[in-house]
């Protein structure tokens, strides 16, 4: 356990974006405040919730000085709210936390120990158990992202091939590395390019204990995977009604990440080659998005005549 040194800022920042999270947020806050590692700040970014979220959060903030509560005047969308939570942070290490997930008491302590010890590791996360709306375990989940290759191209390709529920987004990352990225993008699946981009900067380390509990329920983002409109509304409410171009944006984000990354030209070439192959494999979906976009443009043109 580490106590907070009042002469400096916190070692860890936890960003908690929330929108209408009254059902689970108290349980989530309790799990975060029960961490054995106590040298952290908890930044709550409320996306203009219309339920009791504000009242609950302000009550917790009044009781614990580590909590900082911010309320947006309008719903910015999840992507911008997640980015804001990080921008407001001051810690050496950073973690996002969903308003409905749970963390074991030693979760933060174990993650800090890894980053303190393993300087080549830029992100560490514990193993995951999936729970239902009542907190009962559904199953264990293999993230399969313990990636320790010394080659940036190998790490990047492995993330692109293995990414699933993206639980690693709720691991602990070095803040100075996270600042070099474009953070979460404002399109469906916008957290995938972030995780892949991080892999270009360093290793991922999986802690073998199950210390993270991802809640699956009807209001969770994971339940929107087959509903593009809901996903668009979640990531960016202003994009609803427009084609998402999800496949194209993700692929182009990956290309941009590789070109910006501070890695050798040979490593970039290997990563780019993989992305070209990915584009060829996904050509039917990419073509479908182009056709959808052209139809949308045609309707807009005709409606303006």
N, C-alpha and C positions, 0 to 999 in steps of 0.2 A: 504494500500500500504506500502511496506517495501523498504527502500533504501539500497543500497549496502554499507557495511562497508569495506573499503579498507584495514583495519588492519587484516582481516582474509579472509579465502576463502569463496566462495558462499555457501549459505545454501542449494541450490538446483542445481542439475546437470541435464541437458536435453541431452540425447544422440540421435542424428539423423543419422542413417545409411542410405546411399543413393546409388543407382546405376541407372544411366541414368534417373535422375528425373527432367530434365529441364522443363517439361510441368507444373508441379505443385509446385515445391520447393519454388519459390518466394512467392507464396500465403501462403504456410505453414510457412515459415520464418517470414513473416509479422504478422501472427496470434500469433506466439510465442513471437516475440519482442514487441507485443502490450499487453502483460500480465500486469495486475495491480500489481502483485507481481514481483519485478524486481531484487531481489537478487539471480540471477542464472547465471550459465555458460551454454553455448550451444556448445556441441561438435559434429561437423559434421564429420562423417567417410565416405569418398567417396570411393566406392569399384571399383576404376579404371574405372569410367564412361567414355564413348566415345562420349558423347554429350556435351552440354554447361553447364553441372552441375558445373564443376570446376570454370569456369569463373563467374557464378552467385554467387556461395558460397564465392569466394574470394572477390568479390565486397561487399557483405554484411559484411564479416569479417573486411574489411578495414574501415567500417563505425561504427562498434559496437565492442568494446573491450571485450564484454562478449562472443563473438563467437570465437571458436578455430576450425580451419579447418585442417583435416588430409586426405591425399590421399594415398590409398594403391597402390602399384606398380602393383598388379594383383587382379583379382576378387577372394576374399577369400570365397565367398558364404555368404549368409545373416546371418547365425548363428554365424560365426566367427566375422563378422563385427558388429553385435549387441553386442557380448561379448566385443569386443575391445572398443566400445563406452562407456561401463560401466567401463572397466579397466582404461580408461583414465580419469574418472570422479573423482572429489574431494569433492562433496557436501554431506551433511548429508542425504538428500533425493534425490532420483533419479527417472527419468521418461524417457522412450523411446518415440520417436515421429517418425511416418512414414513421408516420404517426400511428401506425397500427402494428409494427413489428416489435419483437422483444429481444433483449440482450441479456445473456447470463452475467452474473455479477463480476466474473473475472475476464469478461470479453475484452474490455479496454486494456486492462493490465497486461494480458497476454500479447495483445497486438503491439503495445508500446515496447515491451521487452524485445520483440523481434526487430522492430525498426531501430531501436537503440543498439542492438547487437550486430545486425546484418546491414552494413552500409550500402551494399549493392541492391538491396531490396527497396522498392519504392512503394509497394502496396502489400499489405498483409491482411488476411481475412480468416475467420474460423469456419469450420464446417457448419452446414446448415441443416436444420430440421424444419419441415413444412408443418404448419399448424392450421387448424380451421378457425372459424369465427368465434368459437368458444374456448380456444386455446388448446384443444386436444390435438395430439400429434397425428398427422396424416401419413408422413413418411420421412425418411432421411433423403437428402438430395445431394448428389455428387456434382459439385461445380466443376471439378476437373481442370482447375486453372492454377495449379501449383507449377509455375513456369519459371525455371531458374537457368535457362540457357544464357550463355554469355553473348549470344548473337541476337541483335535486335530484330533481324528479319525472322528468325525462328520464333521468337516470342510473339511477334505481331501475327504471324501466320497461324500459330497455335490458338491464339485468342479468337481470330476470325473463324476458325474451324470448330472451336469447342463451345463458344459462348451460348448460354442457355437463358436461365432466369436472371442473370446479371446480378446475383447476390453480392459479387465482389464490389459493387458500387457502394456497399455499406460496410466495407472493410476500412482499414485505417491507411491513409496515404500521406506521403510527405507533401506539405502544403506548398513548398517552393517548387516542387515538380508539377503539382496540379496547376499552378499559376502559368506554366508554360503551355498548357493545352487550351483548346477552345471550349472546354467544359462540356456540359450536356447541351446538345443541339435542340433546336425548337421544332423538331419534326418527329413523327412516330418512330420509336426505336432510337431516339437521339442519344441514349446512354451507351449504345453499342460502340459508336465511333470513339467515345471518350475512353472506354476501357481498352480498346485496341490501340489508341494513341498513347496511353500510359505505358503499354507494353514496350513501346519504342524507347522509353527512357530508362527502364530498369526491370528488375525481376519481381515476380509475384510469389508470395510465400503463403501456403495454406497451413493454418494451425490445425492439428489433427483432432482437436476436441470440438464437440458440437456446442457452440456458444452463441449461435445466432438462430432466431426463430422467425421465419418468414410466414406471415399470416396470409392465407388465401381465403378470400371471401368475395361476395358478389360486387362489392364496391372497390375491390383492389384493381390496380392497373392490369395485373396478370389476367383478369377476367375479360379484358377488352381485346385480347389478341386477335380475335376474328371480327372485330368491329372497328373499321378504320376511322369512322366518324367520331366515335368515342375517344379513340386514341388521339386524334387530331385535337379534339376539344381539351383533352387532358394536357397535352404538351403545349399547345398554343391555341386558345379559343378564337383568335382572329383568323386562323387558317381554315376554320370549318366552312364547308361549301366549295372549297378549292381542291383541285387534285393534290394529293400529298406527295407524289413522286418519291415515295419512301425508299424504294430500291435504288433509284438514281442518286438521291441525296446521300444515302449511306455509303454507296460506292465512291462518290465524289469526295465525301468527307474523308474516307480512308486514303484516297490519293493525296488529298491536301495534307493530311497528317504525316504521311511518309515524306513528302517533299519538304515539309517544314522541319522535320526531326533532325537533330544534330548527330546524324550517323554517317558512316562512310558511304561513298557512292555505290560501292559493290553491294552493301546491305540494302540500300534503297532500291537498287535494280532488282534484287531478289524479291523484295516486298511488292514492287510494282508488277513484276511478272506474275506473281500470285493473284493480284487484283485483276489483271487482264484475263487470266484464266477464269476467275470468278465471274467476271462480266460475261464471258462466253457461255459459261454454264447457266447463268441466269438470264440469257438473252430473251427468252419468251416472256418473262415477267417485265423486263426492261422495255420490251416492245409494247407490251400491253399498257404500261404506264404512258408511253408516248402517244398511243392511240387514244387513251382516255383523255390526255391533255389536249390533243387536237380536237376531239369532240367537244370538250369544255370550251375551248377557244371559239369553235364554230358557233356554239350556242350563244356565246357572249356577243359575237359579231352580228348574228341574226337578230338578237334581241335589241340591238342598237340601231337597226335599220328602220 
